[in-house]
Amino acid sequence: MEINWAILGWLIDMILNGFVWLVIAAIFLLLIDVTDTWTRKAIQWMGEVDEWIRIFIEKSFEWIQKKNLQILSSIILLIIFGILAQLGIIPKLIT
């Protein structure tokens, strides 16, 4: 019986190619799982920071309004809106 080397080479290539793609898929699944947990932690942290900022802004603006410090409040608002504009949050809110 004669061996068809082209078919044997094709079979070996298919097996090795499948093994390589299996390894690549396993690596990427692990990477996706790690980045998913990082993303969830980042979102939870953003929620906590958002609550802290809201509490700080409420308390600071009440104090500014009681003291009638319009210049200070306008500077704080200018800084906050500048940061929001640089982060691209204000254009997203507008559209």
N, C-alpha and C positions, 0 to 999 in steps of 0.2 A: 504494500500500500504506500502510495506516495503522499507526502505531506504538502498541502497547499500553504506555502509560507505567507502568502498575501492574506489569506483568511486568518491564519494563526496570529499574524502581526496585528490585524484589525481587532481580533478578540482580546489580545493582550492590551492593546491601546484602549479599548472600551472599558476594560476592567480597571486599569490604572487611572483613566480619566474619571470614572465613577468614584473611585476611592478618593481622589484629590478633591472632587466636588463635595463629597461627604465631609471631609475634613474642613473645607472652607465653610460649609453650611454650619457645622458644629461651632466653629470659632465665631461666626457672625451671630448665631443664636445666643451664645454666651455674652457677646458684646452688647447686643440689643437688650438683654436682661439687665446688665449692669447699668447701662445708660437710662433704662426705664426707671430703675430705683433712684438714680440720681435726679431724674426729672421730677419724680414724685416728691422727693425731699425738698427740691428747690421750690416747687409750687407751694408746699406746706410752709416753708420759710417765708416766701413772698406774702402769704396770707397773714402770718404773724406780724411781719413788718408793716403791712398795710394797716392792720389794727392799731399798732403802736403809733404810726404816723397820724391816723385819724384822731386818736385820743390827744396826741400832742398838739395838733392843729386846732382842735376844738378848745382846749384849755388855753392855748397861747392867744387865740383870737378873742376869747372872752376877756382875758386880762388886758389885751391891747384896747378893746372897745371900752372897758371900764376906765382905763387911764386916758382915753381919747388920744391915743398916739397914732395919728393917721399916717405920718411919714414913715414910721417904723412898720406899720402894717402894709403900706404900699411897697416898701422895699422887700419885705418877706414874701409878699405875693409875687413881686417881680422875679425874685430868685426861684420860687417854686414853679412859676409858669415857664421860666427859662429852662429849668431842668426838665420839665415835662415836654417842652418843645424839642430840646436836644435829644431826648430819648425817643421822640416820635410818637408820644402818646396823644398829644393834642390833635395832630392831623388825623390820627385814627379815630378819635372821638368825634371830630367834625364830620368825617365821611361816613 
